[in-house]
Amino acid sequence: PIVVAAGLRRVELLTLQRSDERPPTINDKLDIHNVLGTVYTVQGIDSVIREIVIPAHLVEQLELLHLDKPRIVTNRGVSHETTYDLAGGQGWAISFTKASKMVLGWTDGAHALRHTYAKNRMCIIQQNYTYKTALEILSDELGISNQTTLIYLS
């Protein structure tokens, strides 16, 4: 649920941290209108640390998985410091695909959850902003360009 609720990449699950533990490295246009939750940060594939919002109904469950001390996990040969006992990265994506095929008989893969987030969030953001501004906000939330965001929305 966190992936689709916050629009995370599979590897970003491994880099999730409270915003008071690690501030963002960019000043993005995080829009918290219509989102009741807590601000966290993730490290994207470009090493930029950006803010995300975890909805309130998931925060309590997430915090039960907070580690006493960070640990190092490796995903596709890259080490990440993780502060939560969460699955993520390539191993999680493979498990998601297998489970989806077993239960549903088909899959669009774990990355499709990010596309779902993009489409849902765009509808919500547009309640308060023009399409152009909403696209910019969503692009910042996803940590991608406006052009790539348009692909997610198609």
Backbone hydrogen bonds, N-H to C=O, Kabsch-Sander energy under -0.5 kcal/mol:
donor,donor_aa,acceptor,acceptor_aa,energy
5,A,1,P,-2.4
6,A,2,I,-2.0
7,G,3,V,-1.5
8,L,3,V,-1.1
13,L,9,R,-0.8
13,L,10,R,-0.7
14,L,11,V,-1.2
15,T,12,E,-0.8
16,L,12,E,-0.5
16,L,13,L,-0.6
17,Q,41,T,-2.4
19,S,39,V,-1.3
21,E,18,R,-1.2
22,R,18,R,-1.6
25,T,49,I,-2.3
26,I,49,I,-1.0
28,D,26,I,-1.1
32,I,30,L,-0.6
35,V,32,I,-1.6
36,L,34,N,-0.5
37,G,35,V,-0.8
38,T,54,I,-2.3
40,Y,52,I,-2.6
41,T,17,Q,-3.2
42,V,50,R,-2.1
44,G,42,V,-0.6
44,G,48,V,-2.9
47,S,44,G,-1.9
50,R,42,V,-2.3
50,R,48,V,-0.6
52,I,40,Y,-2.6
54,I,38,T,-2.8
54,I,52,I,-0.5
56,A,36,L,-3.1
58,L,55,P,-2.2
59,V,55,P,-1.1
60,E,56,A,-0.8
62,L,58,L,-2.5
63,E,59,V,-2.8
64,L,60,E,-1.0
65,L,62,L,-2.0
66,H,63,E,-1.2
67,L,83,T,-2.8
71,R,82,T,-2.2
73,V,80,H,-2.9
75,N,78,V,-2.8
78,V,75,N,-1.8
80,H,73,V,-3.2
82,T,71,R,-3.3
82,T,80,H,-0.6
83,T,16,L,-0.7
85,D,65,L,-2.7
86,L,84,Y,-1.9
89,G,10,R,-2.7
92,W,88,G,-1.1
93,A,89,G,-2.1
94,I,90,Q,-2.5
95,S,91,G,-2.1
96,F,92,W,-2.7
97,T,93,A,-2.4
98,K,94,I,-2.4
99,A,95,S,-2.7
100,S,96,F,-2.7
101,K,97,T,-2.4
102,M,98,K,-2.2
103,V,99,A,-2.8
104,L,100,S,-2.8
105,G,100,S,-0.9
105,G,101,K,-0.8
106,W,100,S,-0.8
112,A,109,G,-1.1
113,L,110,A,-1.7
114,R,110,A,-0.5
114,R,111,H,-1.0
115,H,111,H,-1.2
116,T,112,A,-2.1
117,Y,113,L,-2.2
118,A,114,R,-2.3
119,K,115,H,-2.3
120,N,116,T,-2.4
121,R,117,Y,-3.2
122,M,118,A,-2.2
123,C,119,K,-1.4
124,I,120,N,-1.5
125,I,121,R,-3.2
126,Q,122,M,-2.2
127,Q,124,I,-1.3
128,N,125,I,-2.0
129,Y,125,I,-1.1
134,A,130,T,-2.8
135,L,131,Y,-2.6
136,E,132,K,-1.9
137,I,133,T,-2.6
138,L,134,A,-2.8
139,S,135,L,-2.4
140,D,136,E,-2.1
141,E,137,I,-2.5
142,L,138,L,-2.3
143,G,139,S,-1.3
144,I,139,S,-2.2
149,T,145,S,-2.3
150,L,146,N,-1.9
151,I,147,Q,-1.0
152,Y,148,T,-1.6
153,L,149,T,-1.7
154,S,150,L,-0.7
154,S,151,I,-0.8
